[in-house]
Amino acid sequence: MTTTDSSEWYGVVGALIISAISASISILQRVLAGYPATALWVFSEALAAILAGYLMWDIYPHIQEQLPDWASQHLLIAFAAHLGGRVFKWFELLIEKRTGTKIPTAPRAKKPKQPESENRVR
């Protein structure tokens, strides 16, 4: 990418914006479903989504001919960003399974127990 081609810069910025929005939606869905969120998890999920969206933006011109007409670049960027963190986790599990090497990860935070009075339906 050259610095004189402003349309390509707009494309990158657009891909990053779409990725950031899709990352926010993905993270909020998981948090609302009860996944215990930490600042590090939110940060890593957001960066994974942005990276996945950028990679889709970069590869799209090379695979465009093999895709159906409805698979636009913006749609695939949003889809890749939405699945970004989960796809990277899947690849980690695949590498662990094939190599037998455990990739170190931080322990998951436990969901705090609610007092009995808050568990009742009103």
N, C-alpha and C positions, 0 to 999 in steps of 0.2 A: 504494500500500500504506500503510495507516495503522499507527501504532505500537500501537494498542489491539487489533488483531486478531492474537493470538498464533499462531493456526493458520497464518496466512500466513507468519509468521516461521519457523515450524517447516518449512514447505514450502520456503522459500529455503535454510535450513540443510541440509535433507535433499538438495536439489538440488546444493548445493555439496559435500556429502560424497560423493554418488554420483559427481559430476564428478571429484573429487580421486582417488577410488579408480580410476575408469576411466582417468584421466590416468596414474596410476602403472603400470597394466597396459600401456597403450599405449607408454609410454616404455621400460619394461623389455623389452617384446617387441622393440622396435627396437634397443635396446642389445645384447641377447642375439643378435640377428641380425647384429651386427657394425657397426652404425651408430656412427661415432665421436661420442661424447657429450662435450659441454663443459657447464660450469655454466650458461652463458647459454642454450644450446640446451634443456637440461632445464627451466630456469626459464620460458622462453618457451613451450615445449610445454605445460607444466603450466598456465600462465595461459590459453593458447589453449583448452585443454580445459575449464577451469573457465568461461571466458566462453561457449563453445559450449553447455555444459550449462545454464548460467543462461539463455541466450537461448531454448533449447528449453523450459525450464520456463516462461518468460514467454509464449511463443507458443502453447504446447500448448492452453490453453483456447479459443483462437480457431480452431484447426484440428481439434479433437477430433472434430467431427461428420463430417468427410471421411475420417477414418482407420478402418481395420478394428478390430474389437473387441480383437484381441490386442495392438494398439499402445498399451500403457499409457504413462502419463507417465514413470514411472521407467525403463522400457525405452528410450524415446526419448531421455531425458536421458543415460543411459549410452552409447547409440549415438552421440549428437552429441558427447559429451565424448571418446569413443574416437577419433573422426575429426577432432576439433577442429583440431589443428595442421595436418593435411594438407589440410583444407578451406580454411583460410585461405591456405595456400601455393598451392592451386589457383586461388583468387580472384586472388592476386597475379599468377600466370602469365596468367590471363585478361585482367586489366587491362593487363599489359605487351603482350600480343598485340594487343589492340584499340587501344591508344593509341600503341604503338610506343615508350613510355617505359620505360626499365629502372629497376626498383625496386632500390636498393642493398641488398645483403646481405653478411654477413660470409662470407669464404671458408670452405669446408668443411675441417675438420681431416683430415689424412691419417692413415690407419690405420698404426700403427707396424709395421714388419717384425719378424717373429719370427726369432730365430736359427735356423739350419738344424737344430740338434739338437732344437728344440721342434716342428718341423714333422713329424717322423717319428711314425708310429703305433706304439705299443708294444704 
